[in-house]
Amino acid sequence: MPNFLTNTDLKSEYDVILIGGGIMSTTLGTLLHEFEPTLKIAIFERLGRFAKESSSAWNNAGTGHSAFCELNYTPESEDGTIDIKKAESIAEQFEVSKQFWSYLISKGHIDKPKDFINSCPHMSLVFGENDAKYLKKRHDKMVNSNLFKGMQFSTDFEQLKEWIPLIMSKRKENEVLAATKMDLGTDVNFGSLTRKMGRFLAEDSLVDVFLYHEVKDLDLEKDGSWRMKVKNRMTNKSTKVSAKFVFLGAGGYSLSLLEKSDIKESAGYGGFPVSGQWLVTHNEELIAQHQTKVYTQAGLDAPPMSVPHLDLRIIDGKKSLLFGPFAGFSTKFLKEGSYLDLPESINFSNIRSLFGAWWHNLPLTKYLIQQVAMTKSQRIAALRQFVKNADEKDWELMVAGQRVQVIKKDDKLGGKLEFGTEVVINENKTIAAILGASPGASTAAHAMINILEECFPDKLQNEWKEKLLEIIPSYGQKLSENADLTEKVRNYSKEVLELDYD
């Protein structure tokens, strides 16, 4: 992949401009190229490499989010029933991603699937009798869905020792623990995957890729196109380019660009930046005792993205263990952003939303202050709730990526803090922005197809439809209602992506 293209290579007009070099933009760019290879498409990335921010392997947990282990996707109602609708939706969306990646492998657009995806069981683990009862009810409900068939449940001490020996070491047999295990789980290196797609777009397609280029401003022209000021960060020279359609997939900076667009749909949106940290070990003896991803429940007043988990990671062929995340705070919207990002994002249209969200989330503010003040020893103490005999010298602290949680206006509360993903599209369907975090990268293919459904409905249902069904064979069908189709697409992706679960 070229290091960067100079401004002299810029066309003055494009059909589509994608801002950001992460998993979202590369996914959308690849889909559009497959649907219509002659489209004039440009990608602008402000850094010198794809996937250096949220999509970077060490900036996220690498969980292929399928709702196998994430307990926040299966809430318990007041009457004790478990709702799995969101879990089924997330599981289906990840199957869309696997079909998309399998298509790219089959076409030779990307290669070596083990560089970016590997089988890794997903487990939920809870402590105490009450939570064990909840987990059993959750399991009993989920195994009735064909998306979660094969999920195992156990409270047996010896069985848990076999599944998670590192966690069970030094525990007493009378301690009440319960766990579920799903062997279909995966560990995903989204950074490697993004760079593979980026390399394909830069070298083997007509898509123009501009690294070290930052979009500084954008304005809607009278003819409905978007006019952008693009700065070459290597030469400090700026150029004006226009596009019929713009996608803002720049992580935390999507919010800033959305505000600059001045579309009415952006009114009231704000951002709350949260950073993260992990404890990481490369100790091979410890790694050999933990070959899974284990999620538990979030602590009191902790946001869903701060659910503690102990994960196997496989990055560049090397295994390690990761524990966290520990929340932090920075006013930056990107890891390599500016400390002025947050204050500069505040304006008259969103100040009420920001204040309302802060006022109604004071416990979260307290939680973040406590997290930021934690020493490494205190983080090791949190790890010891999982790994009883964790030795501080085996673990190092690593800073993860920046996430900007979405704040949107709310008539009652003034503002509401959202922990999911938010897509904002203008009424003319000429600009789309993706905001927020979880489940994020895992469901990128589904999210980008949703944007195409909104912004290019005629093309997607006519001249692009045949290619879409080739890329996503399950498109338009609910896997939760079709066990045979679920088995078919899972067997297909298992073979092509070289997954080795039983």
N, C-alpha and C positions, 0 to 999 in steps of 0.2 A: 504494500500500500504506500502511495507517495506520502511524504511527510506533510505537505500541504500544497495547495494550488494557489497561485498568486491572483491578485485582482484582475490581471489582464486576461485570465481564463474565464472570468465571469461573463455570463450572458446578461443582457439587460432585462430579459423577460423569461419567466419560467411558468410552466403550468402549475407546478407544486413546489413549495419550499418547506422543508422540514428543519426545524430549529432544535438542535441538541443531537449529540452523538451517542445516545444511550439505547437501551433495548426497545423503547417505544418507537423512536424515529426509524431505526434500522428495520424494525418489523413492518411499519407502515410503508417505508420506502420499498422494501422487498415485495410486499403484496401488490403495490401499485405497479411496480415494474413487471411482475408476472401477469397482471391483468392487461396492461397496455405498455409494452416495451418502448414505444415511441414517445411516451410522455416525457416532456422536459422537466426533470426533477433535480433539485439541488438540496444538499444537506450542509448546514453550517454548524460546526462544533468549535467552541471557543478555546478548547484545550488542544494539545498536540496528538491526542490519541482517542479513539473511541472508548467509551465505557470507563472513564476515569472518575466518575462521580458515583451516583446511586447504583449503577449497574456493575461496578467493580466488585470482584469476588469478595474482598475483605470488607466491603462497605455494607454487606447484607449477610443474612444467615445462610443463604444458598438453599433454602427449603423450597422444593417444588410444591407449592401450596396446593394441597388437594383436600383439605379439611379432614385428613385422617387423624391428625393429632392436635389441631388447634381448637381448644375447648371454647373459645369465645364465639365460634361459629355455630355452636349448638347450645343456646341458652335454655335454662329451665324456667318455666313459667310458674306463677304463684300456685297453680293447682298441681304442680309436680311433673307436668308433661314436658317432654323434650322436643324442641322444634329443630328439625334437621334441614329445613328448606334452603337456608343459606349455605349449609355444608354441601348439599347436593349441587347447588349452583356453582360453588367454587370448584368442586370436583369436576364438573362438566367443563368448566372453563379451562382447567389445566389439561384435560384431554384434548381440547382444541389446540393448545400450544404444542402438545406432543405430536399431533397429526401434522401441524405446520412444519415442525422441525424435521419430521420424518420425510415430508415432501421435499424439503431442501436437500436432505441427504440423498434421496432417490434421484434427484435431478443433477447431483454433483455440484450444487451451488456451495455447499459446505461439506466438510468431511470429518472423519475421526470423532464420532459422537461421544466417546469416552473422555474427550477433552473437556466436554461441558455438561454431560449428564451421566450419573451413575446410580445404580440401585442402592438404596439405603433405607432400611425399615423406619417407619414413623411410629412413635409411641406417645401415648398420653400417660402421665404418672400423677397420682394424687395421694395425699397423706391423710389418714384419719378415717373413722367409720362413716361420717356424713358424706364426705367427698367420694368415698368408695361406693356408697349407694348410688350417688349421682352418676358416677362413671359406668356402673353396671346398667342403669336405666338407659344411659346414652348408648352403650354398646348394643343393648337389646333392640333399641329403636333403629340404630344404624344398619345392623346386619340384615334388616328386612328390606333395605334398599339395595338394588343390584350394584350400585356404585361402591358399596362398602362390604360386600360379601367377602368372607375370608378374614374379617377383623377378629382377632383373638382377644379374650379378656381373661385376666387371672389375678387372684389375690394370694396364690400359693407361693410361699417363700422360696422353695426350691426352683419353681418355674421362673420366678423373677430373677433369681441368681443366674439362671441360664441366659435370660434375655439381656440383663443389664448388670453384669458382675461388678463393674466398677462402682455403680451406685449402691449395690447391695452389700458390698464389703463393709465389715465392722458394724452391721446392723443387727439388732436383736430380733429373734424369731417372733416375738410377740408384738412387734411393731406392725401397725395396720397400714399396708400399702396396697394399691390397686393399679393395674396398668392395662392398656389396650395396645395391640401391636398389629400393624398393617405392613406386610412385606412389599407391597407395591410402591412404597415411598421412594423418593429420589432426592439426591443431592445435586444441585445445579450450579454450575459456574457461569453466571449470566454475563460476566465480563468476557470470557472466552467465546461464548456464543455470539455476543454482540459484535466482537471484533471479526469473527468469521463472516457474519452477514455484511459488516462494513467493508471487509476486503472484497467480497463478491461484488458489492455495489460499486466500489471504487475501481476495480480492475476488469470486471467481466460484464458490465452493464453500461448503459448510456447515462446513468445517474452521475451528476457532478458532485464530488465530495470536497468540501473546503474545511480543512482543519485550521486551527488558529484564527478562525473568523468568527466574529461576534456580532449578532444583530443588536444594534443599539436603539433603534426606534422603528416604528411602523405606523403607517397612516392609510386609511381607507380613501381611495381615489373616487372620483365621480363616476367612473366607468365600472365600479365594483371591484377592481383589482386592489391589491395591497402593495404599497410602496415602502421599501425598507432601506434603512441606512445600515450598511454592513462594514464593519471595521476589520481590517487585516491586522491582527495583533503583533505580527512580525515586523510590519513596515509602518504601522500607525496610520496608514492611508484608508480612507473611507470611500465606498462606492454605493450608488443607489441602484437597487434592482427591484423588479416588480414580479408579482405572481398572482394567479387567479385563485389559488387556495393555499392557505398557510396552516401548518400544524405546529403548535407550541409543545414540544416534548423535552424541555430544557430543565427538568427537575424543579428545584426550588425557584429557578429564574422564570419558569413559566408564568408564575403569578405576576412578577414585575412586568413581563412583556404583555400579559393580558391587560394590565392596567394601562399600559401605553397605547393599546389598541383603541381605547375609548369606546368599545362597544357597550351598549346598555346592559348586556347580560353580565358584564364584569362588576357591576355596581354591588357594593356590599361585601365583596370577597376580601378576605385578609389571610394572613399566614402566621402560624406559630411555629418557629423553627425549634427542632429538638435534635440534638446530636446523640450519638451512642458510643459506648465502649464495650469491648469484649475482653474476657480473660481467655488467653489462648495457650495451649501447650503442644509442643512437638515431641514430647516424651513417648517413644515408641511402646514402652511397656504399658503406659496408661491407655494409649490409643488402642492397643490390642484387646483391651478389656471393654471397649465401648464402640460398637460398630453401628450405632443407630442415631436417630434424632429423637430426643425426649423432651416433650413440652409439658409444663404443668400449668396451674392456674395463676393468673395475675394477682399480685399482692393488693392490699387495701389501697384504694385511690390511685392505683397504677393504671396507665392507659393500656389498651389491648396490645400495642406494639411492644410493651415492656414485659410480656409474659416470659418468665425465666425458662430457658431451655439449654440443654447440654447436647451439642451436636457433633457428629462426625463431619468433617469437611475434607473434600478431595479437590485440591487446587494444584494445577500443573503436575498431576500425577502423584502428589505427595499428600499424605493423610495428616490431619491434625484434629484437635478437639477445641471447641469453642464454647464458652459459657457466658451467658448474659441474656439480653443486653442490659447495660447500666445506662440510664438516661443522663444526658448532659444538656447544657444550654449554651447556645451561642446566637448572636444576632445575625450570623451569616445565613444565607439561604442555600449556599452550596459549600462544600468542604473547602473548595478553592475560591470562595466568594469574598465579599467585603463585609466588614463589621457594620457598615451603613445600610445593609440590605433591609433589615427590619424597619429602622426609623424611616427610610426613604419610601417604604411601601405604605405608610400610613397617610391617608387622605380623607377628605370630607365624606366621601361615599362609604368608607368602611370603618371610620372611627367608632361609630355606635356598635357595629358588629364586634370589633375587637374588645371594647370595654365590656359588652354584655357577655362575651365568651369568657373573658377573664373573671368577671364577677361571679359567674355561675360555675366556675371551675377552680375555686380557691384551694380545695384539697389537692388538686393536681399541681398547682403552683408550689404548695408545701412539699409535695412528693418530689418535685424536680429539685427544689433547694436541698433537700436531704440527699438526693442522689449525687448532685454536683459536689457536695461537701464530703462524700465518702472517700476514705483513704484506700489504698490497695489492700491493706490488712482487713478492712471492713468488707471489701468485695470478696476476699478469700473466705471470710466468715460466711457470706451468703452462699458461696460455692460449696462450703462444707455441709450445707443442708442437703445437698445432692451427693457430694463425694466426701464422706466422713473424714477420711485421712488425707485430704488434699494438702500438699506441701507448697507453701508460697513460692519456693524457688523453682518449681516446675512450671509456673504460670507467669506469663507476661501480659501487660495491659496494652491493648491495641485500640486506637481510635477508629470508629466505624464512620459511616457516612452521615450527612445532614439530611433530615427529613423536614419538610414544611407541612405541618398539619393544616388542613383547610378550615378556615373560619368563614361561615356564610351568614348572611342576615337572617334573622328570625323575628317575626312580628311580636311574639310574646317575650322572648328573652333578650331581644336586641341582637344577639349574635350566638351562634351555635358552633361548637368545636366538633368537627367531623374527623373520624379516624380511618375512613375508607378512601376510595378513589372517586374523584369528582371530574366529570367531563363537562366543559363549557363550550357551547357552539352558538354562534350568532344566528340571527333569524334568516340571513341570506345564505347560510351554510358555506361561507367562504373562509372561515377561520375556526379552528378547534384547538382547545387547550386541555391537557390532562394534568390534574392537580392531585396532591395527596400521596398516600403511601400504600398501605396494605390493601389487597395482596399483591398489587404492583406487578413486578416483572413476570411472575408466574402466569399471569393471565393477559399478557401483552397482546397475543394474537387475537383473543376474544375482544379485548378493548378496542383494538384498531379496526377490526371488522365492524364493530358497533358504530364507530365513527364513520366508516365508509357507508354503512346503511343509512346514516343520517344525512351525510353530505353528498353522496353519489348514489341515491336510491335507484334511479332508472338504469344506470350502467350496471350496478351490482345485480339487479334482477333480470337483466337482458344480456348484453354482450359479454359481461364478466361472469355470468352465472355458471357456465360450464367449467371455466377454470377454477372458480371458487369451490365447486364440488369436487374437483380433482385434488385441490389442496386440502380441503376439510371435508372428507366423505360424510361426516355426520351432520353437516350444516343443515339447519332447519328442523332437526329432530332432537327430542329430549332423551338423552341417554338414561335418565332416571326412569323412563317409561319403556325402555327397550333393552332388555337384558342381552339379547342376541347381538344387537349392534354394539353394545358396550364391550362385550367379549371380543367381537371382531376388531374394533378399532384398537383395543388394548393389545391384542395379539400382534396386530400390524406394527404398532409403534414399539412394542417390546423387541420384535425382531430387527427392525431397521435401526433403532437407537441402541441396540446391543445391551439391553437391560437383562439382568440375570437373576431376577427374583423368581421364587418357586410359585 
